[in-house]
C-alpha cells in the first residue's frame, strides 16, 4: 500500500450526504424563477457538476451569465433552508479525525464554494481536520482542470521528496482530476456518481462505505 502524505477529498457525495439538501434547494430555485422543478432523479445525476452549469443543464437552456444568476438564488435558499438538511455520511467524521491524528495533510476539493464548505465543516465540528478547501470560483481553475493542483495545491503541499497524493471522490469529475494530476484515485461508490463511467476510469481503489477510507492511509 502506498504511503500518502496528501489526501484530496471531494465533499458532496463523499463526506456529506447532501442529496436531500441539493434537491430541496434546486427545486426551490426553479419555483422561485417560475419554472417547473426538475425531478429528484435528474438533480441527483448532476451532483458534482459546478452549480451554474448544473442548473442550466437541468433547465435545458441558458447562458453562463444566467447560470451564475440562478446559482446565487440557489445559494440564498441554501443559506436559509438547505444547511440544516445537510448530513455527514456515517463514518466520515471518523475518517477526517483519523487523517488528522495520523498527520496526513488533508484538503477538500469541491464544486461547492469554499466559504460555504468551511461553514458546514464548522457546524459538524470538523474544520480543524483539514488544512485548506479549494472550492468553486467563477474565475477557476476548478476540478478537473489540472491547473488547480499544479498552481495552487502542489506548490503548498507537494514540495517534499517522494510526495504521494490521492483523490477520493464519488463522481467521474473527481477521478478525472486524479488522472489529470498524476494522483491515485479512490472511487467512493456509495455516493452519487455514475457507476459505469467511474469504473471506466479504473481508479486504484473503490470504497463502498466511508469506514473503509482510513485503511488507505
N, C-alpha and C positions, 0 to 999 in steps of 0.2 A: 504494500500500500504506500503510495507516495506521501511525503510529508508536505502539507500545505501551510504556507505562512500567510496566505491571504484568502479569506472567504468572501466572495462576492455573492450577495443574496438578493433575489427578487423579493418583493413584498406581497402583493396581492396574488393569492393562489399558491403561495409557497410558505409564507409565515402567517398571513392573515386570511381567514375565511371571510372574504369581503363581498361575495356574490350578492347576498341579500341587500347590503347597503348600496352596491352599484346598481342593481336592478331598480331599487326604490328611487334612487336619485336620477337615473336616466329616464325612467318613465315619468317622473315629476318634471324633468326638464322639457320633455316633449309636450306634456299637458300645459305647462306654463307658456309654451310657444304656440298653443292652439293646434297642435298636430297629434295624430294618433300615435300612442306609445308603441314601441316595438315589443315583441314577446320576450318573456324571460329567457327562452332558449336562444333567441337571436342576440340578446345582450350578453349572455354568458360566453358566446362564441367570440366576442370582441374584447373580453377582459385581457389585458396585457398590451393592447394596442394603445398608442398615445390618445388621450381623451378627445382632442379636437377631431382627429382622424376617425376615431370610433363613432363619434356622434354623427358625422356626415355619412359614414358608411351605413349606419343604421337608418339614417334619413333617406338615403338613396341618391342624394344630390347635395350640392353646397360647395362654396368656395372655402379656401383656407381661412379667410377672414371671418366667414360665418362660423366656421368650426371653433375659432378662438372665442367668438362671442357666445356661442352656445356653451362652451366649456366654462365660461365664467358663471353662467346661470346654474350649471351643474354644481360648481364649487360653492355657490351661495346656498343651494339646497343641501349639499353635503354638510356644510358647517352648521346649518340649522337643524337638520333631521338625520343625516347619514352617519355621523360619527358614533352615535350611540348604538348603531346597528352593527358596528364592526366587532369581530371576534377573532382571537388567535386560534389557529388550529391547535388541538391538543398535542402537547409535546414541543411546540415551537418555542415557548418561553424557556423550557429546559435546554433546548438546543442552543439558543443565544447565550444563556448563562454559562453553559458548558464551554462554549468557544471563548468567552471572556476568562473563565477560570484557567483555561489552557494557554492563554496568551496569544491566541490567533487573532491577527488583525482582521476586523470584520467591517465590511461596508455594505450598504444596501444600494442596489442599482434598480431603480423603479421607473415605471411610466407615470407614477403619481408625483406631484410636486413635492420637493424635498421638505418644505416648511410644514406641509400637512402630515407628511410621514413622521417628522420629528414629534409633532403634537400627539399623534397616535401612539408612538413608542413611549412617550412620557406618560400617557394615560394608562398604558399597560405596565408601567414601572420598569421599562427596559431600555431607556435611552442611554444608559451608561454602558450597555453591552456592545455598542457599535461606535466606530471612530468617525464615520462620515456617511452621509446619504447623498447619492447622485441621482436626483430626480429629473423629471421632465422640465425642460426650459423651451421657450419659444425659439430661442436662437440656436439651440443644440450645442454640441452634438448629443444625441440621445441614443440609447441602445436600440438596435445592434450596431450602430456606427462605431468602428474600432477606434476612432479618434477620442472617444470618451475615455477609453482605457489608456491610449497612448499619450494623450495630452494632459489628463487630469489624475487618473488613478495610479498608473505606473510610476510617474515621477515622485509621488509621495510614498507609495507603499512597496514599490518593486525594486528598490535600489540595492538590496543585499545580494551577495553572490549566491547562486543556487535558488533564486526566487521561484516559488511554485504557487500558482493561483488556481482556484476552482470557482466556477459559476454554478450556483444552484438555482433552478427556476422551473416553472411549470409549463412554459409555452415555447414554441419554436423560436420566438424572438430571443429568449434567454440563451437557448442552445446555439443559435446563430451568432450571438455575441461572443460566446465562449470560443467558437470555432474561429471567428474573425481575429481574436486577440491571442490565440495560441494557448488558451487556458483549458484545463479539463472541464468537463460538464457533468452535472448530475441533474437528471430529469426528475422533478417532483411529480410523479404520476398521479398523485391524489388531488392535484389542482385542476385547473380549467383548460389546459392546453389540448389541442387535437392530438390524439394518441398516435395516429398513423404518421402524421407529419413530424412529431417529436421522435418517434422511434427511427424514422428515416434519417435523422441527423446523427444517429449512432452515438449517443452520449456514453461516456465511460462508465457511468453508474446510473442506476434507477432506484429511487426511494418510493416505496408505497405508503409511507407514513412519516411524519416529521421525526418520530422517535428513532428512525434509522439513520438520520443525518449525522449525528455526532460521531458515529462509527467511521465516518470518512476521515476523521482527524485523529 
